Amino acid sequence: MTASRMVCHLGDQLRLALGEIEVPATRSPLRFTPIKQLLIYFLPWPKGKIKAPPVALTTDPGPWEKDVATLRALLERFAGFEPAGSWAPHPFFGTMSRGLWAGLTRRHFDYHLRQFGV
């Protein structure tokens, strides 16, 4: 993954949470709350072992400055998002609360930013 691809990938994850990218329903043991919470909050993420779902790789990189500005705007929207109903489902984890999306986003951003030495 390149830095440009990573910025777009993080933006796609935020679009998933905001319900802007439709998520196909999948059956997975990761959908069960205790397992989901363990993976999001506690267990280490193996480097290079987890493949992103295709819906989290939908945006092609463009000009760096534009992609970074888009990511910042999406992060601002995500931080202030208060949906009337529930949050959008995750491709692996299924139903997600605001807290789960926030925890996953923090770890996901940290994972990729460390990957590129930021």
Secondary structure, DSSP 8 states (H G I E B T S, - for coil): --HHHHHHHHHHHHHHHTT-S-------GGGSHHHHHIIIIIS---TTT----GGGG-S----HHHHHHHHHHHHHHHHH---SS----BTTTBS--HHHHHHHHHHHHHHHHHHTT-
